[in-house]
Amino acid sequence: DQLAMAAVELNFKLSKLDPPFLLTDDLLKPSSLSKFEKTSIFMGDMFYDEVMAKKILAWCKRSCQSKNTIYIGDPGRWGLDFIRDSIIKVAEYEIIDEDCDEYRTAAVFQ
């Protein structure tokens, strides 16, 4: 969505990095994979709904066949349980949000 794209662009700007190529196309369509090969794909906060999680996981598996690297940012919701044996935690961050009682950390998985 547009707000997520703005957040990513701002994060890269604050980090003094050139922003990556960003798009808001429906990437779950099988035809969308032809746009990517040997690309790093970042997704976050996507595994909160079982139906959505299963669609995204199927897409991730197809995407990895195109030699893409996928990074998933998530506080460790149940949706990741489906692929726990296929992912590696590469970073973990403390959640500093007084309104977030359920999770104290969020992680990035590859």
VMD Tcl script that builds the backbone (N, CA, C; Angstrom):
set m [mol new atoms 330]
animate dup $m
set s [atomselect $m all]
$s set {name element resname resid chain x y z} {
  {N N ASP 1 A 0.828 -1.180 0.000}
  {CA C ASP 1 A 0.000 0.000 0.000}
  {C C ASP 1 A 0.874 1.246 0.000}
  {N N GLN 2 A 0.278 2.353 -0.279}
  {CA C GLN 2 A 1.040 3.598 -0.429}
  {C C GLN 2 A 1.738 4.026 0.871}
  {N N LEU 3 A 1.098 3.810 2.023}
  {CA C LEU 3 A 1.732 4.182 3.288}
  {C C LEU 3 A 2.964 3.329 3.571}
  {N N ALA 4 A 2.871 2.045 3.263}
  {CA C ALA 4 A 4.024 1.161 3.455}
  {C C ALA 4 A 5.180 1.593 2.549}
  {N N MET 5 A 4.862 1.947 1.320}
  {CA C MET 5 A 5.914 2.403 0.402}
  {C C MET 5 A 6.569 3.677 0.920}
  {N N ALA 6 A 5.765 4.612 1.431}
  {CA C ALA 6 A 6.318 5.853 1.971}
  {C C ALA 6 A 7.219 5.558 3.166}
  {N N ALA 7 A 6.824 4.612 4.002}
  {CA C ALA 7 A 7.635 4.243 5.168}
  {C C ALA 7 A 8.967 3.642 4.734}
  {N N VAL 8 A 8.943 2.784 3.730}
  {CA C VAL 8 A 10.180 2.176 3.231}
  {C C VAL 8 A 11.101 3.250 2.654}
  {N N GLU 9 A 10.529 4.144 1.840}
  {CA C GLU 9 A 11.342 5.208 1.248}
  {C C GLU 9 A 11.960 6.096 2.326}
  {N N LEU 10 A 11.180 6.451 3.346}
  {CA C LEU 10 A 11.683 7.277 4.429}
  {C C LEU 10 A 12.776 6.548 5.206}
  {N N ASN 11 A 12.582 5.254 5.463}
  {CA C ASN 11 A 13.579 4.469 6.172}
  {C C ASN 11 A 14.902 4.465 5.409}
  {N N PHE 12 A 14.847 4.266 4.097}
  {CA C PHE 12 A 16.074 4.268 3.300}
  {C C PHE 12 A 16.715 5.653 3.302}
  {N N LYS 13 A 15.893 6.704 3.200}
  {CA C LYS 13 A 16.418 8.069 3.211}
  {C C LYS 13 A 17.110 8.372 4.531}
  {N N LEU 14 A 16.471 8.016 5.654}
  {CA C LEU 14 A 17.069 8.253 6.969}
  {C C LEU 14 A 18.341 7.440 7.160}
  {N N SER 15 A 18.427 6.297 6.480}
  {CA C SER 15 A 19.621 5.451 6.551}
  {C C SER 15 A 20.675 5.868 5.533}
  {N N LYS 16 A 20.371 6.963 4.797}
  {CA C LYS 16 A 21.282 7.488 3.772}
  {C C LYS 16 A 21.585 6.455 2.691}
  {N N LEU 17 A 20.536 5.732 2.278}
  {CA C LEU 17 A 20.645 4.737 1.216}
  {C C LEU 17 A 19.705 5.107 0.073}
  {N N ASP 18 A 20.038 4.673 -1.116}
  {CA C ASP 18 A 19.133 4.874 -2.240}
  {C C ASP 18 A 17.943 3.951 -2.068}
  {N N PRO 19 A 16.720 4.471 -2.228}
  {CA C PRO 19 A 15.545 3.603 -2.055}
  {C C PRO 19 A 15.489 2.532 -3.138}
  {N N PRO 20 A 14.955 1.380 -2.794}
  {CA C PRO 20 A 14.835 0.301 -3.780}
  {C C PRO 20 A 13.669 0.566 -4.727}
  {N N PHE 21 A 13.584 -0.231 -5.762}
  {CA C PHE 21 A 12.433 -0.204 -6.656}
  {C C PHE 21 A 11.230 -0.718 -5.870}
  {N N LEU 22 A 10.167 0.044 -5.851}
  {CA C LEU 22 A 8.979 -0.325 -5.095}
  {C C LEU 22 A 7.767 -0.373 -6.015}
  {N N LEU 23 A 6.850 -1.310 -5.741}
  {CA C LEU 23 A 5.604 -1.353 -6.484}
  {C C LEU 23 A 4.508 -1.914 -5.606}
  {N N THR 24 A 3.273 -1.627 -5.992}
  {CA C THR 24 A 2.129 -2.090 -5.200}
  {C C THR 24 A 1.246 -3.038 -6.001}
  {N N ASP 25 A 1.795 -3.680 -7.007}
  {CA C ASP 25 A 1.032 -4.651 -7.802}
  {C C ASP 25 A 0.610 -5.828 -6.919}
  {N N ASP 26 A -0.407 -6.538 -7.361}
  {CA C ASP 26 A -0.822 -7.770 -6.677}
  {C C ASP 26 A 0.202 -8.848 -7.021}
  {N N LEU 27 A 1.111 -9.087 -6.129}
  {CA C LEU 27 A 2.203 -10.024 -6.391}
  {C C LEU 27 A 1.808 -11.482 -6.209}
  {N N LEU 28 A 0.604 -11.740 -5.718}
  {CA C LEU 28 A 0.185 -13.120 -5.518}
  {C C LEU 28 A -0.274 -13.784 -6.810}
  {N N LYS 29 A -0.440 -13.011 -7.858}
  {CA C LYS 29 A -0.793 -13.593 -9.153}
  {C C LYS 29 A 0.416 -14.364 -9.693}
  {N N PRO 30 A 0.220 -15.578 -10.193}
  {CA C PRO 30 A 1.358 -16.344 -10.720}
  {C C PRO 30 A 2.150 -15.588 -11.783}
  {N N SER 31 A 1.484 -14.779 -12.587}
  {CA C SER 31 A 2.181 -14.045 -13.650}
  {C C SER 31 A 3.115 -12.970 -13.090}
  {N N SER 32 A 2.932 -12.579 -11.844}
  {CA C SER 32 A 3.774 -11.524 -11.272}
  {C C SER 32 A 5.215 -11.981 -11.099}
  {N N LEU 33 A 5.437 -13.272 -10.997}
  {CA C LEU 33 A 6.797 -13.765 -10.769}
  {C C LEU 33 A 7.727 -13.488 -11.931}
  {N N SER 34 A 7.189 -13.311 -13.121}
  {CA C SER 34 A 8.044 -13.040 -14.271}
  {C C SER 34 A 8.744 -11.688 -14.136}
  {N N LYS 35 A 8.275 -10.832 -13.241}
  {CA C LYS 35 A 8.901 -9.526 -13.030}
  {C C LYS 35 A 10.166 -9.627 -12.197}
  {N N PHE 36 A 10.345 -10.745 -11.508}
  {CA C PHE 36 A 11.430 -10.849 -10.544}
  {C C PHE 36 A 12.285 -12.072 -10.822}
  {N N GLU 37 A 13.576 -11.854 -10.794}
  {CA C GLU 37 A 14.526 -12.955 -10.831}
  {C C GLU 37 A 15.794 -12.470 -10.160}
  {N N LYS 38 A 16.267 -13.238 -9.208}
  {CA C LYS 38 A 17.447 -12.872 -8.424}
  {C C LYS 38 A 17.242 -11.508 -7.769}
  {N N THR 39 A 16.124 -11.355 -7.118}
  {CA C THR 39 A 15.743 -10.100 -6.478}
  {C C THR 39 A 15.567 -10.333 -4.984}
  {N N SER 40 A 15.831 -9.323 -4.192}
  {CA C SER 40 A 15.515 -9.380 -2.765}
  {C C SER 40 A 14.115 -8.826 -2.575}
  {N N ILE 41 A 13.280 -9.603 -1.908}
  {CA C ILE 41 A 11.894 -9.221 -1.686}
  {C C ILE 41 A 11.683 -9.113 -0.179}
  {N N PHE 42 A 11.139 -7.982 0.252}
  {CA C PHE 42 A 10.898 -7.734 1.668}
  {C C PHE 42 A 9.398 -7.667 1.906}
  {N N MET 43 A 8.929 -8.394 2.891}
  {CA C MET 43 A 7.514 -8.321 3.240}
  {C C MET 43 A 7.403 -8.302 4.757}
  {N N GLY 44 A 6.381 -7.633 5.239}
  {CA C GLY 44 A 6.231 -7.547 6.679}
  {C C GLY 44 A 4.783 -7.552 7.110}
  {N N ASP 45 A 4.580 -8.100 8.287}
  {CA C ASP 45 A 3.267 -8.085 8.917}
  {C C ASP 45 A 2.205 -8.692 8.005}
  {N N MET 46 A 2.522 -9.836 7.430}
  {CA C MET 46 A 1.630 -10.459 6.443}
  {C C MET 46 A 1.035 -11.784 6.914}
  {N N PHE 47 A 1.388 -12.260 8.089}
  {CA C PHE 47 A 1.016 -13.608 8.491}
  {C C PHE 47 A 0.033 -13.628 9.655}
  {N N TYR 48 A -0.963 -12.764 9.598}
  {CA C TYR 48 A -1.940 -12.665 10.677}
  {C C TYR 48 A -3.253 -13.357 10.353}
  {N N ASP 49 A -3.433 -13.803 9.128}
  {CA C ASP 49 A -4.677 -14.430 8.682}
  {C C ASP 49 A -4.321 -15.732 7.965}
  {N N GLU 50 A -4.985 -16.826 8.312}
  {CA C GLU 50 A -4.625 -18.140 7.767}
  {C C GLU 50 A -4.741 -18.196 6.252}
  {N N VAL 51 A -5.825 -17.676 5.701}
  {CA C VAL 51 A -6.021 -17.716 4.245}
  {C C VAL 51 A -4.927 -16.914 3.544}
  {N N MET 52 A -4.677 -15.709 4.046}
  {CA C MET 52 A -3.643 -14.859 3.461}
  {C C MET 52 A -2.271 -15.510 3.608}
  {N N ALA 53 A -1.973 -16.049 4.779}
  {CA C ALA 53 A -0.670 -16.673 5.028}
  {C C ALA 53 A -0.414 -17.814 4.053}
  {N N LYS 54 A -1.414 -18.644 3.817}
  {CA C LYS 54 A -1.231 -19.781 2.900}
  {C C LYS 54 A -0.979 -19.307 1.470}
  {N N LYS 55 A -1.663 -18.254 1.044}
  {CA C LYS 55 A -1.432 -17.703 -0.302}
  {C C LYS 55 A -0.015 -17.137 -0.416}
  {N N ILE 56 A 0.390 -16.420 0.610}
  {CA C ILE 56 A 1.727 -15.815 0.579}
  {C C ILE 56 A 2.806 -16.890 0.613}
  {N N LEU 57 A 2.621 -17.921 1.415}
  {CA C LEU 57 A 3.611 -18.994 1.487}
  {C C LEU 57 A 3.750 -19.714 0.156}
  {N N ALA 58 A 2.639 -19.958 -0.520}
  {CA C ALA 58 A 2.701 -20.591 -1.838}
  {C C ALA 58 A 3.462 -19.692 -2.812}
  {N N TRP 59 A 3.192 -18.398 -2.748}
  {CA C TRP 59 A 3.889 -17.454 -3.623}
  {C C TRP 59 A 5.382 -17.437 -3.307}
  {N N CYS 60 A 5.735 -17.445 -2.017}
  {CA C CYS 60 A 7.147 -17.446 -1.626}
  {C C CYS 60 A 7.882 -18.662 -2.177}
  {N N LYS 61 A 7.247 -19.813 -2.102}
  {CA C LYS 61 A 7.873 -21.032 -2.622}
  {C C LYS 61 A 8.111 -20.925 -4.120}
  {N N ARG 62 A 7.125 -20.414 -4.851}
  {CA C ARG 62 A 7.298 -20.224 -6.305}
  {C C ARG 62 A 8.376 -19.183 -6.577}
  {N N SER 63 A 8.402 -18.139 -5.789}
  {CA C SER 63 A 9.366 -17.065 -5.976}
  {C C SER 63 A 10.790 -17.541 -5.738}
  {N N CYS 64 A 10.983 -18.391 -4.754}
  {CA C CYS 64 A 12.328 -18.905 -4.462}
  {C C CYS 64 A 12.864 -19.743 -5.615}
  {N N GLN 65 A 11.988 -20.323 -6.401}
  {CA C GLN 65 A 12.428 -21.082 -7.569}
  {C C GLN 65 A 13.052 -20.156 -8.607}
  {N N SER 66 A 12.745 -18.857 -8.542}
  {CA C SER 66 A 13.335 -17.862 -9.443}
  {C C SER 66 A 14.587 -17.247 -8.839}
  {N N LYS 67 A 15.134 -17.910 -7.828}
  {CA C LYS 67 A 16.363 -17.483 -7.158}
  {C C LYS 67 A 16.218 -16.138 -6.453}
  {N N ASN 68 A 15.013 -15.827 -6.002}
  {CA C ASN 68 A 14.789 -14.624 -5.223}
  {C C ASN 68 A 15.129 -14.893 -3.760}
  {N N THR 69 A 15.537 -13.860 -3.063}
  {CA C THR 69 A 15.766 -13.927 -1.629}
  {C C THR 69 A 14.620 -13.189 -0.961}
  {N N ILE 70 A 13.956 -13.853 -0.045}
  {CA C ILE 70 A 12.787 -13.269 0.598}
  {C C ILE 70 A 13.085 -13.033 2.069}
  {N N TYR 71 A 12.782 -11.824 2.528}
  {CA C TYR 71 A 12.921 -11.460 3.935}
  {C C TYR 71 A 11.523 -11.185 4.479}
  {N N ILE 72 A 11.230 -11.775 5.624}
  {CA C ILE 72 A 9.909 -11.636 6.241}
  {C C ILE 72 A 10.086 -10.977 7.600}
  {N N GLY 73 A 9.431 -9.842 7.798}
  {CA C GLY 73 A 9.440 -9.187 9.100}
  {C C GLY 73 A 8.140 -9.504 9.816}
  {N N ASP 74 A 8.235 -10.023 11.026}
  {CA C ASP 74 A 7.027 -10.441 11.736}
  {C C ASP 74 A 7.348 -10.621 13.217}
  {N N PRO 75 A 6.363 -10.384 14.088}
  {CA C PRO 75 A 6.611 -10.629 15.511}
  {C C PRO 75 A 6.498 -12.102 15.904}
  {N N GLY 76 A 6.411 -12.994 14.936}
  {CA C GLY 76 A 6.375 -14.424 15.236}
  {C C GLY 76 A 4.976 -14.987 15.352}
  {N N ARG 77 A 4.078 -14.502 14.523}
  {CA C ARG 77 A 2.702 -14.985 14.553}
  {C C ARG 77 A 2.637 -16.445 14.132}
  {N N TRP 78 A 1.491 -17.054 14.371}
  {CA C TRP 78 A 1.284 -18.469 14.067}
  {C C TRP 78 A 1.468 -18.770 12.586}
  {N N GLY 79 A 1.229 -17.817 11.710}
  {CA C GLY 79 A 1.344 -18.059 10.266}
  {C C GLY 79 A 2.720 -18.522 9.847}
  {N N LEU 80 A 3.721 -18.173 10.611}
  {CA C LEU 80 A 5.075 -18.618 10.290}
  {C C LEU 80 A 5.311 -20.069 10.671}
  {N N ASP 81 A 4.428 -20.638 11.482}
  {CA C ASP 81 A 4.590 -22.032 11.895}
  {C C ASP 81 A 4.617 -22.976 10.701}
  {N N PHE 82 A 3.933 -22.607 9.618}
  {CA C PHE 82 A 3.888 -23.451 8.429}
  {C C PHE 82 A 5.261 -23.605 7.776}
  {N N ILE 83 A 6.139 -22.627 7.986}
  {CA C ILE 83 A 7.443 -22.654 7.314}
  {C C ILE 83 A 8.610 -22.544 8.291}
  {N N ARG 84 A 8.361 -22.725 9.555}
  {CA C ARG 84 A 9.381 -22.553 10.590}
  {C C ARG 84 A 10.661 -23.334 10.257}
  {N N ASP 85 A 10.516 -24.517 9.669}
  {CA C ASP 85 A 11.690 -25.336 9.356}
  {C C ASP 85 A 12.409 -24.880 8.091}
  {N N SER 86 A 11.830 -23.920 7.358}
  {CA C SER 86 A 12.417 -23.454 6.100}
  {C C SER 86 A 12.991 -22.045 6.199}
  {N N ILE 87 A 12.874 -21.409 7.360}
  {CA C ILE 87 A 13.331 -20.033 7.489}
  {C C ILE 87 A 14.400 -19.924 8.573}
  {N N ILE 88 A 15.196 -18.879 8.451}
  {CA C ILE 88 A 16.269 -18.612 9.403}
  {C C ILE 88 A 16.072 -17.199 9.936}
  {N N LYS 89 A 16.131 -17.038 11.251}
  {CA C LYS 89 A 16.038 -15.699 11.837}
  {C C LYS 89 A 17.364 -14.990 11.606}
  {N N VAL 90 A 17.328 -13.816 10.961}
  {CA C VAL 90 A 18.552 -13.070 10.683}
  {C C VAL 90 A 18.693 -11.821 11.550}
  {N N ALA 91 A 17.605 -11.403 12.187}
  {CA C ALA 91 A 17.665 -10.242 13.083}
  {C C ALA 91 A 16.453 -10.267 14.007}
  {N N GLU 92 A 16.610 -9.627 15.165}
  {CA C GLU 92 A 15.485 -9.508 16.091}
  {C C GLU 92 A 15.541 -8.127 16.739}
  {N N TYR 93 A 14.383 -7.517 16.887}
  {CA C TYR 93 A 14.291 -6.161 17.414}
  {C C TYR 93 A 13.259 -6.096 18.529}
  {N N GLU 94 A 13.531 -5.262 19.512}
  {CA C GLU 94 A 12.569 -5.032 20.576}
  {C C GLU 94 A 11.453 -4.126 20.047}
  {N N ILE 95 A 10.229 -4.450 20.371}
  {CA C ILE 95 A 9.094 -3.606 19.998}
  {C C ILE 95 A 8.909 -2.583 21.112}
  {N N ILE 96 A 9.067 -1.337 20.740}
  {CA C ILE 96 A 8.909 -0.256 21.714}
  {C C ILE 96 A 7.588 0.441 21.391}
  {N N ASP 97 A 6.515 -0.136 21.906}
  {CA C ASP 97 A 5.176 0.380 21.651}
  {C C ASP 97 A 4.308 0.026 22.849}
  {N N GLU 98 A 3.913 1.013 23.578}
  {CA C GLU 98 A 3.126 0.769 24.784}
  {C C GLU 98 A 1.767 0.142 24.482}
  {N N ASP 99 A 1.282 0.294 23.246}
  {CA C ASP 99 A -0.013 -0.262 22.868}
  {C C ASP 99 A 0.074 -1.726 22.433}
  {N N CYS 100 A 1.278 -2.250 22.293}
  {CA C CYS 100 A 1.469 -3.624 21.832}
  {C C CYS 100 A 1.758 -4.519 23.034}
  {N N ASP 101 A 0.725 -5.149 23.556}
  {CA C ASP 101 A 0.889 -6.020 24.716}
  {C C ASP 101 A 1.233 -7.452 24.338}
  {N N GLU 102 A 0.856 -7.847 23.125}
  {CA C GLU 102 A 0.978 -9.243 22.731}
  {C C GLU 102 A 2.411 -9.656 22.386}
  {N N TYR 103 A 3.163 -8.758 21.746}
  {CA C TYR 103 A 4.517 -9.095 21.292}
  {C C TYR 103 A 5.522 -8.099 21.854}
  {N N ARG 104 A 6.657 -8.603 22.257}
  {CA C ARG 104 A 7.730 -7.745 22.783}
  {C C ARG 104 A 8.886 -7.617 21.807}
  {N N THR 105 A 8.973 -8.540 20.850}
  {CA C THR 105 A 10.026 -8.467 19.836}
  {C C THR 105 A 9.425 -8.774 18.465}
  {N N ALA 106 A 10.129 -8.329 17.460}
  {CA C ALA 106 A 9.808 -8.666 16.076}
  {C C ALA 106 A 11.100 -9.139 15.445}
  {N N ALA 107 A 10.987 -10.017 14.482}
  {CA C ALA 107 A 12.187 -10.580 13.869}
  {C C ALA 107 A 12.110 -10.474 12.351}
  {N N VAL 108 A 13.278 -10.598 11.739}
  {CA C VAL 108 A 13.378 -10.695 10.290}
  {C C VAL 108 A 13.883 -12.103 9.990}
  {N N PHE 109 A 13.157 -12.793 9.124}
  {CA C PHE 109 A 13.503 -14.152 8.738}
  {C C PHE 109 A 13.860 -14.183 7.255}
  {N N GLN 110 A 14.728 -15.095 6.893}
  {CA C GLN 110 A 15.070 -15.277 5.473}
  {C C GLN 110 A 14.686 -16.692 5.085}
}
mol reanalyze $m
mol bondsrecalc $m
mol representation Tube
mol addrep $m
